[in-house]
Amino acid sequence: MAEAVLFNIVDGIITKLSSTVLREIGLWWGVKDELQELKRTVSMIQPVLLDAEEKYSKSRQVEVWLGTLKEAVYDAEDLLDIFSTEALKQKTMTGSKIGKEVTLFFSSSNQFAYGLDMAHTIKSIRERLDEIAKNRQFHLEQRPVEKLAIITREREQTHSSSRYLVGRGDDKKAIMKVLLCTDSVKNVSVISIVGIGGLGKTALAQLLLNDKEVKNHFELKLWVCVAENFDTKSILEKILEDVKGEKLENLEMNTLQKKLHETIDEKRFILVLDDVWNEDSNRWFSLMDLLVGGAKGSKIIITTRSQTVARIARSDFLHELGGLRDAESWELFKQVGFKKGQVPSRSLEETGKKIVKKCVGVPLAIKTIGSLFYLKDDDEWTSFMNKELSSINQPENDILPTLRLSYNHLPSHLKHCFAYCRSFPKDYEINVKTLIELWIAQGFVRSSNATQSLKDVGLQYFKELFWRSFFQEVKEDDRGNIKTCKMHDLMHDLAISVAEAGSTLISSNSNVDERTRHISVDLNSDFTRQKLRSLLKASKARTFLFVNKSLKDVIGEEECCLIFSNLKCLRALDLHGLGIETVPSSINKLELLRYLDLSYNNSMKKLPNSISRLPNLQVLKVDRCEELEELPKDIKKLVNLTDLSLFASWSLTHMPHGVGQLTGLETLSIFTVDKRGRGARLSELKDLNNLRGELSIQNLQYVKNPELDFCAANLKEKQHLQYLQLWWKKRQGNEDGNEDFAEDIDNDEMALEVLQPHQNLKGLYLFYYRGVKLSSWLSSLTNLVELRLNSCKNIQCLPPFDQFPSLKRLKVFKLTNLEYIESGISCNNGGFPSLKLLDISECPNLKGWRRCEKDTRGTISSSSLTSTSELPKFHCLSNLSIGVCPNLTSLPPFPSIENLYFRGKTMKPLDQLLESTISGAESTSSSPPLSQLKQLTIQEINDGAFLPGKLQQKLTSLSKLYIVSCPRILEMECQGLRSLNFLCIRNIDELVSLPKWLQYLSTLRSLKIKDCPKLMSLPEWMSNLTSLRRLTIENCPQLSERCRRNKVEDWPKISHIPIITIDSSRVQ
């Protein structure tokens, strides 16, 4: 399907040839006429490409012709980019417009010679294109050239895979009955959902996994997409990554097995193995052998297209997923094809139902076809049904022809973007921000509005493809931004079939040649340096990416030099996570490069200044380069740079002079003020008003001219900036990490006042601020979602929080002089309608939430507080953490709390907190108070107290309790916790025996004892814990020895427990 790509490239060439820049270049180098002739030739070819698109799959002649044309058009685009780059280099070096008579880059003779050479090359390509056009031995109609347009869709803003899940109620009900059944004699049962591609097997599995009953029934909910590579080690890694939320790399199989047993043994789990293709019974049995340790009632759900797969898996229940019924299909079609609330006319409905009939009840086909008709009229519907849908030959159980039809109806720019996704492996979790940056680097994203960010345009491209079902499984980060997505495997197959032959995913046996334009390397253990060097034959490659696992031995300095020398047409180069220590200065040979990712190369201390000689560079990523200290000193020459991504590269000592001249910057993760004054001043932020995302400004205490520089930073004009960190210290790293800076309260208060951000800000984070009061502008940040104050030791009171209706997360750390969160009872009591997380830690003088106006002594107690009805409400708060606040005696009630962490010397504040929550909830809520509390952690309680019995009885949902560093644990009374399933006792040096109250926890299923070096033995009453299924002992040397298998001291006391793990080794 090269024709779709071709149309977009040709359109880009015409746009470039029409630009003022190229016209000036043509005059300067005397090639104006040649460029005009080239534009004429390309413009004559473009109108027939749309007709060629339709005839491509039906005519071998058209296919060959387009292939030849594609190579010539690519070469033409490369030539124009090289031409523009030379001009840009001259402009950068002279600091003046092209055409200026004084030339510092070329001598007059060299300019003349270069112009002649360029004229010859342009003429050669033009003649080549003319010849290709003349050699066309078939007729192609000229079509009107389509205009670039993005449809704004008024659709619900959800990225859930089940947003259009229709007609699966009966399927869900049938499987739920089996899922929740515990009568099976097997610990782990297998359920298979079988059906052709596109029926919604994955969406149904997700619906089941997210069901409230399922969530309550299973302790662990796990998801692994298996796809075509059924590798046991890989599946174990994915299971553990799903649990831990982080990547596991380079772990041996034995270690993975131990960790798996620790994770799932004796726990009732549900595991979805999505998109399974394996028909090798031995592989399946080797996996099942590792999963049988789950508690009785555990379930594995397999989704597959193959009955054979379900049979090999020895499914206990097989559910065949069929197509939707006609009424359900029409309902789904209406959801994607019409505006919300739109009622179709009778004729439109009749036509629509005929179209739906062709989709044979397959949801993916219905959604992709339905999305074509959004905002289309009756005639367009009828024409599509009669001319296109009726002509496709769709085999049974294969909807790829229908999907291809929806691809054919994409605008050319979206076709190009979709085809590029062939670069990623099947089931790859694509970072959407990176994908858009790559699209931009390849020139796929264009806008007629010069003031519009290409990232915004690219995001609209992505959303349009998503709404048309070309992407799925979109995930958001905790800030609500789109983070990742996947492609349905059928869509991935479609991307492979429509991508030009020059797009290659390198695995084991893939080959490249000089026509290969896009290379992505799927690293595995078989990939070698020799294989890497074989890729250098692709001398015209525009993309070179590494995806999936990184092998640090593959790329060295020599290999980097070879890439830089041989792949000079690269627009995008990804070398992240390859252990690169030094980037060779020869990188400046990649003059067309627009995207460069060097992130996660932790030993890299500086970047070569030659990077500054990449005039087209738009994106430079050096995220998480822990040792990186310096950026290129001439970075100001990167005039096209839009993204300087430095996330978590905290060792940077300064910013280069001139960074403020990069007025197109949209991403600048870190700005570090240098103690010695070597780098850029804070005032260089003045004109960077296109910044978006997050900005962290460090070392504010070193600003040399506070009155000038703070104001000159001009943060108030940065309306796209969403998150702002202000540090009066360096976050971490070298020389100044622990320096105790002199007090300068007035200077800090002045600085904060003039560093006022735009009111659009969503997150504000202050670190080591030394002022007594916060700035008045804080109340203007009505869109604030997150506020964090850390080590601001002089602050005594915080602003009224009723001014922040959107606030979801409030974190207060080390505010040593803070006495009250709010001052005065005159505050609005509307509460915190959005707050979900509250974290207060190490505030030794904190007494309560609000200072009572009647309290002239400046102190407060629970009795001096006004009634709970006068305190703020926290209806959404689910996570509460309070650490080391010894004078805290009262807080408002938190009726919806699910997770509670408390650290302090005494339990008194916690008792009072829960008492107030109960009294407040009983008077305002129909649900039992504290009934949602599921997890409680108490740490460093020294007085031996625990919650009173009447409070324990209220904790009906409490299933997990962590007791950490509480030396008087024996005096605690916890036997009233009747729902407790898990207990962890940790880091108690004084503990010599387990507390007696433990024997009364009749529901306890798992007990973990860790870091208790004096614990000698286990009590005789361990056998009373009849529900106990798992015992874990770590770093308790004396106890560990006595509990080994067949040890007469303690083994008889615990031999009845099914799972016993000692120091990470399972002994039973």
Secondary structure, DSSP 8 states (H G I E B T S, - for coil): -HHHHHHHHHHHHHHHHTSHHHHHHHHHHT-HHHHHHHHHHHHHHHHHHHHHHHHGGG-HHHHHHHHHHHHHHHHHHHHHHHHHHHHHHHHHHHTS-TT-S--SSS-HHHHHHHHHHHHHHHHHHHHHHHHHHHT--S----------------------TTTT--S-HHHHHHHHHHHT----SSSEEEEEEE--TTS-HHHHHHHHHT-HHHHHH-SEEEEEEEET---HHHHHHHHHHHHHSS---S--HHHHHHHHHHHHTTS-EEEEEEEE----HHHHHHHHHHHTTS-TTEEEEEEES-HHHHHHTT-SEEEE-----HHHHHHHHHHHHS-TT----HHHHHHHHHHHHHTTT-HHHHHHHHHHTTT--HHHHHHIIIIIGGG----TT--HHHHHHHHHTS-HHHHHHHHHGGGS-TT--EEHHHHHHHHHHTT----S-TTS-HHHHHHHHHHHHHHTTSSEEEEE-TTS-EEEEE--HHHHHHHHHHS-TTEEEESSS----TT--EEEEEE-TT--HHHHHHGGG-TT--EEEEEES--TTT--HHHHHHHHHH-TT-SEEE-TTS------GGGGG-TT--EEE-TT-TT--B--GGGGG-TT--EEE-TT-TT--B--TTGGG-TT--EEE-TT-TT-----TTGGG-TT--EE-EEE--TTS-S--GGGGTT-TT--EEEEEE-GGG-SSHHHHHHHT-GGG-TTEEEEEEESS-SSSSTTTT------HHHHHHHHHH----TT--EEEEES---SS--GGGGG-TT--EEEEES-TT--B---GGG-TT--EEEEE--TT--EEEE-TTS-----SS--EEEEES-TT--EEEE-TT-TTS---TTTS--GGGS---SS--EEEEES-TT-------TT--EEEEESS-SHHHHHHHHHHHHHHHHH-SS-TTTT--EEEEE---S-----HHHHHH-TT--EEEEES-TTGGG---TT-TT--EEEEE--TT--S--GGGGG-TT--EEEEES-TT-----GGGGG-TT--EEEEES-HHHHHHTSTT-TTTHHHHTT-SEEEETTEE--
